[in-house]
Amino acid sequence: MSEEIETESTSGAATGAGAATGAGAAEDRHTPAEHPVRLALLDVLAEAGTVTATGAAARLGLSSGLCSFHLRRLALQGLVEEAPRSSGRAKPWRLRRGPVPPAGPGGAEQEREEVADWPATYRRDCPSRTVVEMLADKWVLYALAALRRSERPLRFNELRRLLDGVTQKMLAQTLRALERDGLVRRTVHPTVPPSVEYALTGLGVEAGRLTGAIGAWSVRHARSVHAARAAYDERASAPPLPLP
């Protein structure tokens, strides 16, 4: 896998470095980052906050040149940006904090319209509300994460063993909902008995990056959140102070 990635990336850098303008650059800029190295880099950034190409290479066991190439590609896609340098000459990167640059002619106007319409996303009839409700389900988060981290499609029982605590009924409902929403592809193999496998679609991979960032944040800050809960509960259970 790493050899294939290295070959593809170095050849792409050699042939495409001077052609990153015009329609080809625009197309690359707005294509979802489904390359395995780019997905790994996004995971590292979600966990670490900022990272240099050398730091990412050390974490992933890849060359710094390869990581630098794909970090620049992620920047062209509007997914990462340069972070302020505190010291040293190495360029740090972070997940993009501002809006993704609009694509094509009229993109700025479209972006202004989306910003102007942002309050409408809070309306109960906004189509995005049902999507948010789907992604907010904990078993959806875990199922997307498990499928995204797997190097191959997973069978139902494999997923159930990974997701400790999920019932057979709940996992079946979750996978059915993800398939209905176009995030999961269900494949039935004509064996005896028939075998069924689940894998993420391109849309599911993109959603998995978002939910993966939430999961990484949760792991990183779990102790702080639990400490805040304990402090709050202690204050709430304390007897009221006497009036002066």
Salt bridges, closest charged atoms under 4 A:
GLU8 OE2 - HIS35 NE2 3.61
ASP28 OD2 - ARG73 NH1 3.47
ASP43 OD1 - ARG148 NH2 2.73
GLU81 OE2 - ARG94 NE 2.89
GLU81 OE1 - ARG96 NH1 3.93
GLU82 OE2 - LYS91 NZ 3.70
ASP125 OD1 - ARG123 NE 3.11
GLU158 OE2 - ARG152 NH2 2.69
GLU197 OE1 - HIS189 NE2 2.92
